[in-house]
Amino acid sequence: MILLAPWELLLLMFANFFSRATCMTVGPRSSMGFETCYCLSWRVAVEANNAQAWRTVPAQCVLYVENYMLGGQYNKDLDVVIEQISTYLNGIVAAGDGKDAWVLDIDDTCLSNLLYYQGKRFGGDPWDPSAFKSWAQRGLCPPIPAVLRLYSRLVQGGFKVFLLTGRDEEALGVSTAENLHAWGFVGYERLILRGPAYRGQSAVGFKSSMRKQLVEEGYRIRGNVGDQWSDLQGDFIGDRIFKIPNPMYFVP
């Protein structure tokens, strides 16, 4: 048992009291401070997968999510994820048989849909599949630079990279491939989209099936990167999973 000196105990008590008081008083109105702290906690619950099956960002958190995505914290959180991936990569080497693989999601992992979600109140509006399809068909999604750099390192390091997305193959296959190539996502082993046989299946079920096929082909999935927990759950998830932050939407 670790015993604390009296002054250490008082310091911890003061820090706990101050943090609680701050959440109740920050901002021009105490309620605004409380909402900010609530939304921070809500976002942590989302990233930890404790908040599940939510359809929209809570109304009181729309402005918070906007500030998070545009104000710099999203990029800082993303950089930490990439740093952790880089540390992991420093300890592994692709085998010479060409069977060491990584699986990367596309939407809000390789390519950003932030411009689209700006028009949807950063997740405050309900999911609109027709509007998203129209957006994705334009092929204007910019890359997420940190992930593009990671992707280049994986390819140059001899890993086989599979880009696995729930996008519909028939409707979005061509535009997705062109969008990826336009920003330098070249040299991947395979682009895998959702074919007719998997329409209506959950993201977890679909992606599990695709990863199973890769393993049956002899590939070893050394890493798996996605912005949704459904990218990282199910069967054959790989040796390590890494989640890109994203509080704007939830994919079951």
GROMACS elastic network, one bead per residue, 0.5 to 0.9 nm:
[ bonds ]
;  ai    aj funct       b0    kb
    4     7     6  0.80152   500
    4     8     6  0.58631   500
    4     9     6  0.60709   500
    5     8     6  0.51830   500
    5     9     6  0.63514   500
    5    10     6  0.87724   500
    6     9     6  0.51350   500
    6    10     6  0.62546   500
    6    11     6  0.86187   500
    7    10     6  0.50799   500
    7    11     6  0.61182   500
    7    12     6  0.86991   500
    8    11     6  0.50185   500
    8    12     6  0.62625   500
    8    13     6  0.86478   500
    9    12     6  0.51897   500
    9    13     6  0.62293   500
    9    14     6  0.86061   500
   10    13     6  0.50599   500
   10    14     6  0.60731   500
   10    15     6  0.85647   500
   11    14     6  0.50847   500
   11    15     6  0.61130   500
   11    16     6  0.85973   500
   12    15     6  0.50927   500
   12    16     6  0.61544   500
   12    17     6  0.85799   500
   13    16     6  0.51925   500
   13    17     6  0.61679   500
   13    18     6  0.85468   500
   14    17     6  0.50831   500
   14    18     6  0.59686   500
   14    19     6  0.85303   500
   15    18     6  0.50792   500
   15    19     6  0.60924   500
   15    20     6  0.86255   500
   16    19     6  0.52840   500
   16    20     6  0.63604   500
   16    21     6  0.86408   500
   17    20     6  0.52574   500
   17    21     6  0.60901   500
   17    22     6  0.85620   500
   18    22     6  0.59682   500
   18    23     6  0.86735   500
   19    22     6  0.51347   500
   19    23     6  0.65003   500
   19    24     6  0.89487   500
   20    23     6  0.53581   500
   20    24     6  0.66777   500
   21    24     6  0.51570   500
   21    25     6  0.62545   500
   21    26     6  0.84597   500
   22    25     6  0.52020   500
   22    26     6  0.55829   500
   22    33     6  0.73742   500
   22    34     6  0.84019   500
   22    37     6  0.87637   500
   23    26     6  0.60083   500
   23    30     6  0.80159   500
   23    31     6  0.89068   500
   23    32     6  0.88385   500
   23    33     6  0.52644   500
   23    35     6  0.81134   500
   23    36     6  0.74631   500
   23    37     6  0.55315   500
   23    38     6  0.83091   500
   24    27     6  0.89877   500
   24    29     6  0.89279   500
   24    30     6  0.53391   500
   24    31     6  0.69174   500
   24    32     6  0.82449   500
   24    33     6  0.55242   500
   24    35     6  0.87631   500
   24    37     6  0.83757   500
   25    28     6  0.81780   500
   25    29     6  0.70534   500
   25    31     6  0.76408   500
   25    32     6  0.80832   500
   25    33     6  0.55156   500
   25    34     6  0.72549   500
   26    29     6  0.72948   500
   26    30     6  0.61485   500
   26    31     6  0.84430   500
   26    32     6  0.70388   500
   26    34     6  0.74616   500
   26    36     6  0.83901   500
   27    30     6  0.63705   500
   27    31     6  0.81339   500
   27    32     6  0.58093   500
   27    33     6  0.52147   500
   27    34     6  0.88953   500
   27    36     6  0.89319   500
   28    31     6  0.86859   500
   28    32     6  0.71925   500
   28    33     6  0.80499   500
   29    32     6  0.54104   500
   29    33     6  0.68318   500
   29    34     6  0.89710   500
   30    33     6  0.51765   500
   30    34     6  0.63233   500
   30    35     6  0.87381   500
   31    35     6  0.61280   500
   31    36     6  0.86114   500
   32    35     6  0.50752   500
   32    36     6  0.61942   500
   32    37     6  0.87150   500
   33    36     6  0.51700   500
   33    37     6  0.63941   500
   33    38     6  0.86121   500
   34    37     6  0.52465   500
   34    38     6  0.60817   500
   34    39     6  0.86127   500
   35    39     6  0.59920   500
   35    40     6  0.84865   500
   35    60     6  0.67493   500
   35    61     6  0.73488   500
   35    64     6  0.88275   500
   36    39     6  0.51948   500
   36    40     6  0.62372   500
   36    41     6  0.86958   500
   36    60     6  0.86295   500
   36    61     6  0.75594   500
   36    64     6  0.68229   500
   37    40     6  0.50930   500
   37    41     6  0.62767   500
   37    42     6  0.85556   500
   38    41     6  0.51130   500
   38    42     6  0.60568   500
   38    43     6  0.86542   500
   38    61     6  0.83090   500
   39    43     6  0.60802   500
   39    44     6  0.85540   500
   39    58     6  0.83706   500
   39    60     6  0.77491   500
   39    61     6  0.54787   500
   39    62     6  0.89329   500
   39    64     6  0.67383   500
   39    65     6  0.81184   500
   40    43     6  0.51936   500
   40    44     6  0.63751   500
   40    45     6  0.87337   500
   40    61     6  0.87149   500
   40    64     6  0.80626   500
   41    44     6  0.50824   500
   41    45     6  0.62487   500
   41    46     6  0.87146   500
   42    45     6  0.50075   500
   42    46     6  0.63069   500
   42    47     6  0.88124   500
   42    51     6  0.75583   500
   42    58     6  0.89824   500
   42    61     6  0.86505   500
   43    47     6  0.62886   500
   43    48     6  0.85494   500
   43    51     6  0.85518   500
   43    65     6  0.84531   500
   43   246     6  0.87042   500
   43   247     6  0.61616   500
   44    47     6  0.51456   500
   44    48     6  0.60518   500
   44    49     6  0.84526   500
   44    50     6  0.84302   500
   44    51     6  0.87342   500
   44   247     6  0.89669   500
   45    48     6  0.50820   500
   45    49     6  0.60041   500
   45    51     6  0.52071   500
   45    52     6  0.87234   500
   46    49     6  0.50354   500
   46    50     6  0.60257   500
   46    52     6  0.72048   500
   46   246     6  0.83345   500
   46   247     6  0.65953   500
   46   250     6  0.86120   500
   47    50     6  0.76727   500
   47    51     6  0.80824   500
   47   228     6  0.86597   500
   47   229     6  0.83765   500
   47   243     6  0.80679   500
   47   244     6  0.88055   500
   47   245     6  0.66274   500
   47   246     6  0.74742   500
   47   247     6  0.74434   500
   48    51     6  0.76273   500
   48   229     6  0.89497   500
   49    52     6  0.62276   500
   49   229     6  0.69657   500
   51    54     6  0.70446   500
   52   250     6  0.76619   500
   52   252     6  0.82128   500
   53   250     6  0.68978   500
   53   251     6  0.80075   500
   53   252     6  0.67308   500
   54    57     6  0.76433   500
   54    58     6  0.89606   500
   54   249     6  0.80650   500
   54   250     6  0.65229   500
   55   123     6  0.85758   500
   55   124     6  0.88819   500
   55   125     6  0.87762   500
   55   126     6  0.65357   500
   55   127     6  0.74600   500
   55   249     6  0.72230   500
   55   250     6  0.68137   500
   55   251     6  0.89956   500
   56    59     6  0.81615   500
   56   123     6  0.56259   500
   56   124     6  0.52444   500
   56   125     6  0.62167   500
   56   126     6  0.57712   500
   56   127     6  0.77679   500
   56   248     6  0.78052   500
   56   249     6  0.66979   500
   56   250     6  0.81117   500
   57    60     6  0.82837   500
   57    61     6  0.64393   500
   57    62     6  0.62349   500
   57    65     6  0.81079   500
   57   121     6  0.89661   500
   57   122     6  0.78069   500
   57   123     6  0.53598   500
   57   125     6  0.77889   500
   57   126     6  0.88697   500
   57   247     6  0.77130   500
   57   248     6  0.66393   500
   57   249     6  0.73025   500
   58    61     6  0.52701   500
   58    62     6  0.66312   500
   58   123     6  0.88055   500
   58   124     6  0.68226   500
   59    62     6  0.56350   500
   59    63     6  0.85205   500
   59   124     6  0.64396   500
   60    63     6  0.73348   500
   60    64     6  0.79374   500
   61    65     6  0.61196   500
   61    66     6  0.85788   500
   61   124     6  0.83045   500
   62    65     6  0.52486   500
   62    66     6  0.62600   500
   62    67     6  0.87053   500
   62   121     6  0.66807   500
   62   122     6  0.65747   500
   62   123     6  0.73239   500
   62   124     6  0.57781   500
   63    66     6  0.50056   500
   63    67     6  0.61767   500
   63    68     6  0.85016   500
   63   121     6  0.83865   500
   63   122     6  0.83842   500
   64    67     6  0.51439   500
   64    68     6  0.60772   500
   64    69     6  0.86876   500
   65    69     6  0.60930   500
   65    70     6  0.84823   500
   65   122     6  0.66224   500
   65   123     6  0.83217   500
   65   247     6  0.69834   500
   65   248     6  0.72351   500
   66    69     6  0.52901   500
   66    70     6  0.60503   500
   66    71     6  0.78162   500
   66   118     6  0.80776   500
   66   121     6  0.77416   500
   66   122     6  0.60309   500
   66   248     6  0.89942   500
   67    70     6  0.52401   500
   67    72     6  0.80376   500
   67    73     6  0.82825   500
   68    71     6  0.54567   500
   68    72     6  0.66862   500
   68    73     6  0.55119   500
   68    74     6  0.57455   500
   68    75     6  0.89693   500
   68   247     6  0.89938   500
   69    72     6  0.67509   500
   69    73     6  0.68524   500
   69    74     6  0.51768   500
   69    75     6  0.77440   500
   69   114     6  0.82012   500
   69   122     6  0.84753   500
   69   246     6  0.85771   500
   69   247     6  0.87242   500
   69   248     6  0.89224   500
   70    73     6  0.77829   500
   70    74     6  0.73965   500
   70    75     6  0.86257   500
   71    74     6  0.75439   500
   71    75     6  0.86272   500
   72    75     6  0.53872   500
   72    76     6  0.63726   500
   72    77     6  0.88040   500
   73    77     6  0.60976   500
   73    78     6  0.84405   500
   74    77     6  0.51515   500
   74    78     6  0.60593   500
   74    79     6  0.85771   500
   74   245     6  0.70953   500
   74   246     6  0.81735   500
   75    79     6  0.60648   500
   75    80     6  0.86949   500
   75   146     6  0.89153   500
   76    79     6  0.51065   500
   76    80     6  0.64790   500
   76    81     6  0.89250   500
   77    80     6  0.52366   500
   77    81     6  0.65675   500
   77    82     6  0.89067   500
   77   244     6  0.83534   500
   77   245     6  0.69465   500
   78    81     6  0.51346   500
   78    82     6  0.63266   500
   78    83     6  0.85667   500
   78   146     6  0.77761   500
   78   147     6  0.89260   500
   78   244     6  0.62737   500
   78   245     6  0.64392   500
   79    82     6  0.50801   500
   79    83     6  0.60224   500
   79    84     6  0.86356   500
   79   146     6  0.70905   500
   80    84     6  0.62747   500
   80    85     6  0.87011   500
   81    84     6  0.51522   500
   81    85     6  0.63335   500
   81    86     6  0.86598   500
   81   242     6  0.70785   500
   81   243     6  0.73474   500
   81   244     6  0.67264   500
   81   245     6  0.84208   500
   82    86     6  0.60658   500
   82    87     6  0.85641   500
   82   146     6  0.70381   500
   82   147     6  0.74119   500
   82   150     6  0.74192   500
   82   242     6  0.86798   500
   82   244     6  0.85951   500
   83    86     6  0.50264   500
   83    87     6  0.62043   500
   83    88     6  0.86686   500
   84    87     6  0.50847   500
   84    88     6  0.63003   500
   84    89     6  0.86089   500
   84   242     6  0.84138   500
   85    88     6  0.50786   500
   85    89     6  0.60883   500
   85    90     6  0.86326   500
   85   150     6  0.84459   500
   85   223     6  0.86514   500
   85   242     6  0.72839   500
   86    90     6  0.61388   500
   86    91     6  0.89259   500
   86   150     6  0.79310   500
   87    90     6  0.51795   500
   87    91     6  0.70371   500
   88    91     6  0.55434   500
   88    92     6  0.70440   500
   88   240     6  0.87480   500
   89    92     6  0.53639   500
   89    93     6  0.75749   500
   89   154     6  0.86742   500
   90    93     6  0.79106   500
   92   222     6  0.88086   500
   93   100     6  0.87357   500
   93   157     6  0.76644   500
   93   158     6  0.83174   500
   93   159     6  0.85825   500
   94    97     6  0.84047   500
   94    98     6  0.74500   500
   94    99     6  0.80485   500
   94   100     6  0.56663   500
   94   101     6  0.82926   500
   94   157     6  0.68100   500
   94   158     6  0.57135   500
   94   159     6  0.57194   500
   94   160     6  0.88969   500
   95    98     6  0.63228   500
   95    99     6  0.70598   500
   95   100     6  0.63022   500
   95   158     6  0.79737   500
   95   159     6  0.83208   500
   96    99     6  0.79171   500
   96   100     6  0.86302   500
   96   158     6  0.81697   500
   97   100     6  0.78462   500
   98   101     6  0.80924   500
   98   158     6  0.72471   500
   98   159     6  0.70383   500
   98   160     6  0.69023   500
   98   219     6  0.81773   500
   99   159     6  0.76433   500
   99   160     6  0.69697   500
   99   217     6  0.89441   500
   99   218     6  0.65378   500
   99   220     6  0.58952   500
   99   221     6  0.84095   500
  100   158     6  0.80873   500
  100   159     6  0.55283   500
  100   160     6  0.62325   500
  100   161     6  0.88470   500
  100   219     6  0.59412   500
  100   221     6  0.62430   500
  100   222     6  0.63500   500
  101   158     6  0.89386   500
  101   159     6  0.53073   500
  101   161     6  0.57076   500
  101   162     6  0.73128   500
  101   214     6  0.89816   500
  101   219     6  0.61847   500
  101   220     6  0.56622   500
  101   222     6  0.57263   500
  101   223     6  0.71934   500
  101   224     6  0.89614   500
  102   154     6  0.79323   500
  102   159     6  0.67847   500
  102   160     6  0.62720   500
  102   162     6  0.62352   500
  102   163     6  0.85764   500
  102   220     6  0.82715   500
  102   221     6  0.54873   500
  102   222     6  0.57075   500
  102   224     6  0.57928   500
  102   225     6  0.79899   500
  102   238     6  0.82507   500
  103   160     6  0.85825   500
  103   161     6  0.59378   500
  103   163     6  0.59575   500
  103   164     6  0.65913   500
  103   211     6  0.83009   500
  103   221     6  0.70736   500
  103   222     6  0.83813   500
  103   223     6  0.64288   500
  103   225     6  0.63479   500
  103   226     6  0.85428   500
  103   237     6  0.89593   500
  103   238     6  0.85184   500
  104   109     6  0.73178   500
  104   110     6  0.74530   500
  104   151     6  0.86512   500
  104   161     6  0.72651   500
  104   162     6  0.62672   500
  104   164     6  0.60281   500
  104   165     6  0.82984   500
  104   223     6  0.84292   500
  104   224     6  0.59673   500
  104   226     6  0.61499   500
  104   231     6  0.87035   500
  105   108     6  0.79430   500
  105   109     6  0.57076   500
  105   110     6  0.67232   500
  105   111     6  0.89892   500
  105   162     6  0.85638   500
  105   163     6  0.57969   500
  105   164     6  0.51193   500
  105   165     6  0.55376   500
  105   166     6  0.85541   500
  105   224     6  0.82224   500
  105   225     6  0.62755   500
  105   227     6  0.74527   500
  105   228     6  0.88236   500
  105   231     6  0.69257   500
  106   109     6  0.51313   500
  106   111     6  0.57247   500
  106   112     6  0.84115   500
  106   163     6  0.65098   500
  106   164     6  0.67147   500
  106   165     6  0.57033   500
  106   166     6  0.86337   500
  106   167     6  0.88973   500
  106   180     6  0.89542   500
  106   226     6  0.76872   500
  106   227     6  0.88368   500
  107   110     6  0.62881   500
  107   111     6  0.53188   500
  107   112     6  0.62302   500
  107   113     6  0.67761   500
  107   141     6  0.87740   500
  107   165     6  0.73249   500
  107   166     6  0.87531   500
  107   167     6  0.86351   500
  107   226     6  0.84645   500
  107   227     6  0.78918   500
  108   111     6  0.52466   500
  108   113     6  0.59747   500
  108   114     6  0.78791   500
  108   143     6  0.86336   500
  108   144     6  0.75623   500
  108   226     6  0.79746   500
  108   227     6  0.62804   500
  108   228     6  0.89606   500
  108   244     6  0.80105   500
  108   245     6  0.88931   500
  108   246     6  0.76365   500
  109   112     6  0.68744   500
  109   143     6  0.85046   500
  109   144     6  0.69547   500
  109   147     6  0.69622   500
  109   225     6  0.74967   500
  109   226     6  0.56729   500
  109   227     6  0.57074   500
  109   243     6  0.88901   500
  109   244     6  0.65085   500
  109   245     6  0.89496   500
  110   142     6  0.87073   500
  110   143     6  0.58387   500
  110   144     6  0.56687   500
  110   145     6  0.82849   500
  110   146     6  0.88966   500
  110   147     6  0.58517   500
  110   148     6  0.65708   500
  110   151     6  0.84385   500
  110   163     6  0.88119   500
  110   180     6  0.83485   500
  110   185     6  0.85531   500
  110   226     6  0.86919   500
  111   141     6  0.57211   500
  111   142     6  0.56527   500
  111   144     6  0.56316   500
  111   145     6  0.89421   500
  111   147     6  0.86785   500
  111   148     6  0.87917   500
  111   179     6  0.85876   500
  111   180     6  0.76959   500
  112   115     6  0.76974   500
  112   116     6  0.88180   500
  112   141     6  0.56317   500
  112   142     6  0.55768   500
  112   143     6  0.57567   500
  112   144     6  0.58692   500
  113   116     6  0.53007   500
  113   117     6  0.63554   500
  113   118     6  0.87479   500
  113   135     6  0.88435   500
  113   136     6  0.86204   500
  113   141     6  0.59812   500
  113   142     6  0.76763   500
  114   117     6  0.50555   500
  114   118     6  0.61054   500
  114   119     6  0.89583   500
  114   122     6  0.78173   500
  114   141     6  0.84007   500
  114   142     6  0.88776   500
  115   118     6  0.52687   500
  115   119     6  0.71914   500
  115   141     6  0.79122   500
  115   142     6  0.88491   500
  116   119     6  0.56635   500
  116   120     6  0.69035   500
  116   122     6  0.85607   500
  116   132     6  0.76644   500
  116   135     6  0.70188   500
  116   141     6  0.86712   500
  117   121     6  0.62566   500
  117   123     6  0.64260   500
  117   248     6  0.77130   500
  118   121     6  0.54614   500
  118   122     6  0.53087   500
  118   123     6  0.83524   500
  119   122     6  0.72843   500
  120   123     6  0.58640   500
  120   124     6  0.64779   500
  120   125     6  0.53588   500
  120   126     6  0.79949   500
  120   127     6  0.85905   500
  121   125     6  0.60695   500
  121   248     6  0.89848   500
  122   125     6  0.76294   500
  122   247     6  0.86093   500
  122   248     6  0.55856   500
  122   249     6  0.83557   500
  123   126     6  0.70429   500
  123   127     6  0.78439   500
  123   247     6  0.79593   500
  123   249     6  0.57396   500
  124   248     6  0.78571   500
  124   249     6  0.88606   500
  125   128     6  0.84101   500
  127   131     6  0.87868   500
  127   132     6  0.83895   500
  127   249     6  0.80865   500
  128   131     6  0.54739   500
  128   132     6  0.62714   500
  128   133     6  0.86909   500
  129   132     6  0.51253   500
  129   133     6  0.60435   500
  129   134     6  0.86483   500
  130   133     6  0.51142   500
  130   134     6  0.63143   500
  130   135     6  0.87011   500
  131   134     6  0.51745   500
  131   135     6  0.62739   500
  131   136     6  0.87344   500
  132   136     6  0.60794   500
  132   137     6  0.84975   500
  133   136     6  0.51734   500
  133   137     6  0.60670   500
  133   138     6  0.87952   500
  133   167     6  0.87749   500
  133   171     6  0.79482   500
  133   172     6  0.76208   500
  134   137     6  0.52550   500
  134   138     6  0.67094   500
  135   138     6  0.55353   500
  135   139     6  0.74482   500
  135   140     6  0.77516   500
  135   141     6  0.84382   500
  136   139     6  0.55245   500
  136   140     6  0.71895   500
  136   141     6  0.72276   500
  136   172     6  0.70158   500
  136   175     6  0.72508   500
  136   176     6  0.73460   500
  136   179     6  0.89948   500
  137   140     6  0.81997   500
  137   171     6  0.77053   500
  137   172     6  0.59466   500
  137   173     6  0.89129   500
  137   174     6  0.84212   500
  137   175     6  0.54573   500
  137   176     6  0.74739   500
  138   141     6  0.82185   500
  138   175     6  0.68487   500
  138   176     6  0.89982   500
  138   179     6  0.85747   500
  139   142     6  0.87707   500
  139   175     6  0.52635   500
  139   176     6  0.63149   500
  139   177     6  0.86730   500
  139   178     6  0.69380   500
  139   180     6  0.84294   500
  140   179     6  0.65778   500
  141   179     6  0.68597   500
  141   180     6  0.86082   500
  142   145     6  0.87178   500
  142   179     6  0.81776   500
  142   180     6  0.88431   500
  142   183     6  0.73389   500
  143   146     6  0.86552   500
  143   147     6  0.78050   500
  143   148     6  0.67203   500
  143   180     6  0.80036   500
  143   183     6  0.64711   500
  143   184     6  0.87970   500
  143   185     6  0.88865   500
  144   147     6  0.55163   500
  144   148     6  0.62148   500
  144   149     6  0.88555   500
  145   149     6  0.62591   500
  145   150     6  0.86301   500
  146   149     6  0.52460   500
  146   150     6  0.63517   500
  146   151     6  0.86974   500
  147   151     6  0.59833   500
  147   152     6  0.85625   500
  148   152     6  0.62305   500
  148   153     6  0.86438   500
  148   183     6  0.85020   500
  148   184     6  0.77117   500
  148   185     6  0.71204   500
  149   152     6  0.51614   500
  149   153     6  0.63072   500
  149   154     6  0.87486   500
  150   153     6  0.50964   500
  150   154     6  0.62757   500
  150   155     6  0.87901   500
  151   154     6  0.51399   500
  151   155     6  0.63316   500
  151   156     6  0.85861   500
  151   161     6  0.79079   500
  151   185     6  0.75027   500
  151   188     6  0.88384   500
  152   155     6  0.52432   500
  152   156     6  0.60164   500
  152   157     6  0.83280   500
  152   184     6  0.86159   500
  152   185     6  0.78250   500
  152   186     6  0.86234   500
  152   187     6  0.88202   500
  153   156     6  0.51360   500
  153   157     6  0.58444   500
  153   158     6  0.87508   500
  153   159     6  0.89018   500
  154   157     6  0.50048   500
  154   158     6  0.65767   500
  154   159     6  0.54639   500
  154   160     6  0.76764   500
  154   161     6  0.72504   500
  155   158     6  0.54465   500
  155   159     6  0.54818   500
  155   160     6  0.66330   500
  155   161     6  0.67949   500
  155   186     6  0.88934   500
  155   187     6  0.68485   500
  155   188     6  0.70915   500
  156   159     6  0.74882   500
  159   222     6  0.89205   500
  160   187     6  0.88257   500
  160   188     6  0.66216   500
  160   189     6  0.55759   500
  160   190     6  0.85699   500
  160   219     6  0.86920   500
  161   187     6  0.81828   500
  161   188     6  0.50276   500
  161   189     6  0.54166   500
  161   190     6  0.71533   500
  161   191     6  0.89210   500
  162   188     6  0.62111   500
  162   189     6  0.56455   500
  162   190     6  0.50853   500
  162   191     6  0.60752   500
  162   192     6  0.72304   500
  163   188     6  0.73863   500
  163   189     6  0.81413   500
  163   190     6  0.63829   500
  163   192     6  0.59967   500
  163   193     6  0.84028   500
  164   167     6  0.88809   500
  164   190     6  0.83710   500
  164   191     6  0.62635   500
  164   193     6  0.62749   500
  164   194     6  0.86771   500
  164   207     6  0.73499   500
  164   210     6  0.80376   500
  164   211     6  0.88854   500
  164   231     6  0.88035   500
  165   168     6  0.83684   500
  165   191     6  0.80662   500
  165   192     6  0.62742   500
  165   193     6  0.52063   500
  165   194     6  0.69376   500
  165   203     6  0.89363   500
  165   207     6  0.79595   500
  165   231     6  0.87363   500
  166   169     6  0.85388   500
  166   192     6  0.84518   500
  166   193     6  0.58598   500
  166   194     6  0.53153   500
  166   203     6  0.66109   500
  166   206     6  0.77657   500
  166   207     6  0.78475   500
  167   170     6  0.89641   500
  167   171     6  0.81591   500
  167   172     6  0.64457   500
  167   173     6  0.77128   500
  167   176     6  0.85258   500
  167   192     6  0.89693   500
  167   193     6  0.56352   500
  167   194     6  0.57994   500
  167   195     6  0.88406   500
  168   171     6  0.55703   500
  168   172     6  0.56360   500
  168   173     6  0.68893   500
  168   193     6  0.60247   500
  168   195     6  0.63893   500
  168   196     6  0.80586   500
  168   199     6  0.79972   500
  169   172     6  0.54825   500
  169   174     6  0.81065   500
  169   192     6  0.81239   500
  169   194     6  0.53186   500
  169   195     6  0.53645   500
  169   196     6  0.78901   500
  170   173     6  0.58378   500
  170   174     6  0.81994   500
  170   193     6  0.87532   500
  170   194     6  0.84264   500
  170   195     6  0.71847   500
  170   196     6  0.80684   500
  171   174     6  0.79148   500
  171   175     6  0.84209   500
  172   175     6  0.54330   500
  172   176     6  0.57867   500
  172   177     6  0.84874   500
  172   193     6  0.85138   500
  173   176     6  0.53126   500
  173   177     6  0.62592   500
  173   178     6  0.87029   500
  173   191     6  0.88390   500
  173   192     6  0.89627   500
  173   193     6  0.69696   500
  174   177     6  0.52899   500
  174   178     6  0.61974   500
  174   179     6  0.85011   500
  175   178     6  0.51494   500
  175   179     6  0.59327   500
  175   180     6  0.85574   500
  176   179     6  0.50394   500
  176   180     6  0.61608   500
  176   181     6  0.86152   500
  177   180     6  0.52160   500
  177   181     6  0.61894   500
  177   182     6  0.85820   500
  177   185     6  0.89383   500
  177   191     6  0.76872   500
  178   181     6  0.51535   500
  178   182     6  0.60166   500
  178   183     6  0.88437   500
  179   182     6  0.52561   500
  179   183     6  0.67936   500
  179   185     6  0.86893   500
  180   183     6  0.56112   500
  180   184     6  0.65629   500
  180   185     6  0.50845   500
  180   186     6  0.74200   500
  181   184     6  0.51569   500
  181   185     6  0.50806   500
  181   186     6  0.56783   500
  182   185     6  0.74807   500
  182   186     6  0.88331   500
  183   186     6  0.85300   500
  184   187     6  0.89187   500
  185   188     6  0.72550   500
  187   190     6  0.87862   500
  188   191     6  0.74166   500
  192   195     6  0.86998   500
  192   210     6  0.79883   500
  194   197     6  0.79742   500
  194   198     6  0.60613   500
  194   199     6  0.68491   500
  194   206     6  0.75925   500
  194   207     6  0.89469   500
  195   198     6  0.56841   500
  195   199     6  0.67697   500
  196   199     6  0.54158   500
  197   200     6  0.87603   500
  197   201     6  0.88342   500
  198   201     6  0.55065   500
  198   202     6  0.85643   500
  198   205     6  0.87958   500
  198   206     6  0.63697   500
  199   202     6  0.84955   500
  199   206     6  0.86952   500
  201   204     6  0.82061   500
  201   205     6  0.62371   500
  201   206     6  0.60963   500
  202   205     6  0.51560   500
  202   206     6  0.61065   500
  202   207     6  0.85099   500
  202   230     6  0.85354   500
  202   251     6  0.87389   500
  202   252     6  0.65054   500
  203   206     6  0.51682   500
  203   207     6  0.59727   500
  203   208     6  0.82619   500
  203   230     6  0.58660   500
  203   231     6  0.71357   500
  203   251     6  0.71803   500
  203   252     6  0.62451   500
  204   207     6  0.54194   500
  204   208     6  0.59158   500
  204   209     6  0.85469   500
  204   229     6  0.85433   500
  204   231     6  0.65469   500
  204   232     6  0.78406   500
  204   233     6  0.61505   500
  204   234     6  0.57733   500
  204   235     6  0.85323   500
  204   252     6  0.72454   500
  205   208     6  0.51867   500
  205   209     6  0.62286   500
  205   210     6  0.87928   500
  205   230     6  0.87501   500
  205   233     6  0.89927   500
  205   234     6  0.69726   500
  205   235     6  0.85025   500
  206   209     6  0.52446   500
  206   210     6  0.64161   500
  206   211     6  0.88012   500
  207   210     6  0.50510   500
  207   211     6  0.61396   500
  207   212     6  0.84489   500
  207   230     6  0.81797   500
  207   231     6  0.68385   500
  207   232     6  0.86293   500
  207   233     6  0.86491   500
  207   234     6  0.79353   500
  207   235     6  0.85259   500
  208   211     6  0.51950   500
  208   212     6  0.60481   500
  208   213     6  0.86911   500
  208   231     6  0.86756   500
  208   232     6  0.89100   500
  208   233     6  0.77371   500
  208   234     6  0.55500   500
  208   235     6  0.50787   500
  208   236     6  0.64655   500
  208   237     6  0.74348   500
  209   212     6  0.50456   500
  209   213     6  0.63714   500
  209   214     6  0.88566   500
  209   235     6  0.78029   500
  209   236     6  0.86617   500
  210   213     6  0.51812   500
  210   214     6  0.65124   500
  210   215     6  0.89025   500
  211   214     6  0.50245   500
  211   215     6  0.63104   500
  211   216     6  0.85958   500
  211   221     6  0.82694   500
  211   235     6  0.75879   500
  211   236     6  0.58979   500
  211   237     6  0.72595   500
  211   238     6  0.86402   500
  212   215     6  0.51488   500
  212   216     6  0.61362   500
  212   217     6  0.86156   500
  212   235     6  0.71747   500
  212   236     6  0.59553   500
  212   237     6  0.89433   500
  213   216     6  0.50079   500
  213   217     6  0.62339   500
  213   218     6  0.88418   500
  213   219     6  0.89914   500
  214   217     6  0.50361   500
  214   218     6  0.66515   500
  214   219     6  0.56111   500
  214   220     6  0.80394   500
  214   221     6  0.82595   500
  215   218     6  0.50764   500
  215   220     6  0.62616   500
  215   221     6  0.74557   500
  215   236     6  0.74976   500
  216   219     6  0.72380   500
  220   238     6  0.74277   500
  220   239     6  0.84270   500
  221   224     6  0.72358   500
  221   236     6  0.78660   500
  221   237     6  0.74430   500
  221   239     6  0.63771   500
  221   240     6  0.84494   500
  222   238     6  0.55401   500
  222   240     6  0.64425   500
  222   241     6  0.88477   500
  223   237     6  0.80894   500
  223   238     6  0.56248   500
  223   239     6  0.57867   500
  223   241     6  0.58409   500
  223   242     6  0.76690   500
  224   231     6  0.81119   500
  224   232     6  0.68368   500
  224   237     6  0.66731   500
  224   238     6  0.61795   500
  224   239     6  0.78964   500
  224   240     6  0.62974   500
  224   242     6  0.62737   500
  224   243     6  0.85519   500
  225   231     6  0.74993   500
  225   232     6  0.72882   500
  225   240     6  0.86700   500
  225   241     6  0.59350   500
  225   243     6  0.59199   500
  225   244     6  0.71649   500
  226   229     6  0.73793   500
  226   230     6  0.83700   500
  226   231     6  0.54233   500
  226   232     6  0.66925   500
  226   241     6  0.81669   500
  226   242     6  0.66940   500
  226   243     6  0.52618   500
  226   244     6  0.57555   500
  226   245     6  0.88071   500
  227   230     6  0.85915   500
  227   231     6  0.71527   500
  227   232     6  0.86977   500
  227   242     6  0.84055   500
  227   243     6  0.52612   500
  227   245     6  0.58654   500
  227   246     6  0.59621   500
  228   231     6  0.53735   500
  228   232     6  0.71584   500
  228   243     6  0.69288   500
  228   244     6  0.75683   500
  228   245     6  0.82190   500
  228   246     6  0.74270   500
  228   249     6  0.86333   500
  228   250     6  0.69023   500
  228   251     6  0.65100   500
  228   252     6  0.85178   500
  229   232     6  0.51294   500
  229   233     6  0.61497   500
  229   243     6  0.72852   500
  229   250     6  0.85329   500
  229   251     6  0.78909   500
  229   252     6  0.81567   500
  230   233     6  0.53453   500
  230   234     6  0.78089   500
  230   250     6  0.88058   500
  230   251     6  0.65208   500
  230   252     6  0.60265   500
  231   234     6  0.84922   500
  231   237     6  0.85804   500
  231   243     6  0.86139   500
  231   251     6  0.88528   500
  232   235     6  0.89552   500
  232   237     6  0.60550   500
  232   238     6  0.88137   500
  232   241     6  0.63347   500
  232   242     6  0.78775   500
  232   243     6  0.77430   500
  233   236     6  0.86079   500
  233   237     6  0.64406   500
  234   237     6  0.66089   500
  235   238     6  0.86254   500
  236   239     6  0.87571   500
  237   240     6  0.76306   500
  237   241     6  0.71546   500
  238   241     6  0.69130   500
  243   246     6  0.87859   500
  246   249     6  0.71639   500
  246   250     6  0.86394   500
  247   250     6  0.77843   500
